[in-house]
Amino acid sequence: MERTMKVPTNINFLNEWTGFELPRGIVNKGITGCGATTLAIEDEHKSIICSPRINLIKNKCQQHKGTLAVYGDVRNGDIEDYLRNSPKPKLLATYDSVPRLNGLIKDKPDWRVVVDEYQYLLIDSGFKSETEIALLETLRDFSYVTYISATPIADKYMRQMDWFKDLPYTVLEWSNVEQRFVKRVQSKNPINNAIEIVRNYQKGIYPFILIDGEKIESKECVIFLNSVTNIINIIRQTGLQTEDVNIVVASTIENEQLVKKLGLDYGIGVIPLKGEPHKKFTFCTSTAFAGCDFYSTCASTFVISDNKKAYTSIDIATELAQIAGRQRLECNPFRNTTTFIYNVDVGESRDDSYKAALDEKWQKSVKNANYKNNITDKDLKEESIKEVIDFQKLNKFSKSYVFYDEMNQQFSVNKMAYLNDCFSYDVQKENYLDGIKVRKQLEDSGFHVSGNEVHSDYEEQLECIIRKESFADRMKRYCEYRKNKEACMFVLVDEVMEHQCEDLKLYYDSLGYERIKALGYKELNLKNEMMNRRETYHLYKEFRAIFPVGIKMLTDMIKLKMEEVYARYGIRQKGVASHLEKRFGIRIKPAKITLADGSRKGGYEFV
């Protein structure tokens, strides 16, 4: 059952909507940042607000007094004390803490449960699907459960999950949606672009805009990637120090070990609260930022999707849409523009054999689970249980979908993990096969993508900051800006490109557009040309002093004096009078010169 609820035009946040309550079932809230979880925290019901991330739990708990954050380190006694002493308890719990709460809460009919960012039930099931399954099974004990997202899981996946088949589906329709822009950058190696962004920011080369004549610089950046290893490599290659970088990734032992490879001073960070200082560089994975709010006054947002491996792809319809709504401060003029850098080299996912391999893995897992369930020997059964548990801890369902279901005490096949593999495959194949598909996915997800790719000044600056390009390409770009866009792009060439490479201005001012173009924009050619011109200039000054305007001189004497000058500069060149005019612009005309004996001999007059 699906219904649409129109949000009144004067409403910006759901807690402003008098009489509105979060419906039971699945709620597509339509936009991020509309205050759905805030409404659940502030309403009159006893509530559990479930989140996929500890970062989000801590972030929300710090913003809302009187709530209790529940995750691994919180003791049952503390939870029971809170429940006894709070007339309207609000528990902010991670997904894996809900089964524990289920055993502590006795009056379940009086409670409501809100599962925030529920699309991560699918996205995360590649590495912790047992947690998602345990959550969903536990929630069967609660009669009023709301699953919230601004980017719901595709229907084809929802229909395959028993937990969602019969749930009502509500779409909130907003009339005053703020438009968000995305700048697409297709790249052979998006990680190199991320390195280039960091290096430019390190040099103090920031994108900026002019507001009422005032220059506003974006001195901070948030860079999203789906690989902690890539984040570590970028930090290492650019030499970022801990005082400049915030690493916001899932808090796991594996990630902590990776981050510590940078040095003992480095660690997994948290997202600053409103009013707290932000570091120049924030690196995030999508598994860490979900639902969290950023309050930077000037950060630009960059999303890097490196599609060489399926799990590092950024899903446009879910993750990118979430990222684009995370910067909350209206005073940040860069908050509604996201730069999306991606490649379309999706490798194995071009081949349908990948999907066939997943289906084969599923069938083998079904047979394996059935076989293990038929084991009658008690010792052998216990050995098989331990073997499967240890195997999946190590392999995270990459080899098989078989797991041991503690709740039902039987071997089963992990459909969540299978659907996650299918989802990752579809993200690549549907999103990244080519640039046209990327654009369609962006438009379908509500982003503004300009039809003719005309860039604003800010976007042009980003183009310079993002690209790792050859000198010739950069020189050509600079020349075209100077020649064709002198007035409107002056700030760009002056504040960005000339900071990146000071020689650009020197070459252009000295040689001009046409000569640089004739030399192919190549740095070696331009250097040689400049050297030749400098040498020519010095020779000109010498010859002008020796051959002033108005004097006459015999041809042989001109040749001799020219060769003396050449010799001082180490130039092995014969003196030729006509070269003075051709090469140095010293004008001459033939003249007859009277010698001491009264005879006349040929020479030149300098005019």
Buried (B, 14 or more C-beta within 10 A) or exposed (E): EEEEEEBEEEBBEBBBBEEBBBBBBBBBBBBBBBBBBBBBBBBEBBBBBBBBBBBBBBBBBEBBEEBBBBBEEBEEEEBEEBBEEBEEBBBBBBBBBBBBBBEEBEEEEEBBBBBBBBBBBBBBBBBBBBBBBBBBBBBEEBEBBBBBBBBBBBEEBBEBBEBBEEBEBBBBEBEEEEEBBBBBBBBEBBBBBBBBBBBBBBEEBBBBBEEEEEEBBBBBBBBBBBBBEBBBBBBEBBEBEBEBBBBBBBBBEEBBEBBBEBEEEBEBBBBBEEEEEBBBBBBBBBBBBBBBBBBBBBBBBBBBBBBBBBBBBBBBBBBBBBBBBBBBBEEBBBBBBBBBBBBBEBEEBEEEEBBEBBEEBBEBBEEBBEEBEEBEEEEEBEEBBEEBBEBBEEEEBEEBBBBBBEEEEEBBBBBBBBBBBBBBBBBBBBBBBEEEBBBBBBBEBBBEBEEEEEEEBBBBBBBBBBBBBEBBEBBBBBBEBBBEBEEEBEBBBEBBBBBBBEBBBEBBEBBBBEBBBEBEBBBEBBEEBBEEEEEEEEBBEBBBEBBEEEEBBBBEBBBEBBBEBBEEEEEEEEBBBEBBBEEBEBEBEEBEBEEEEEEEEEBBBBE
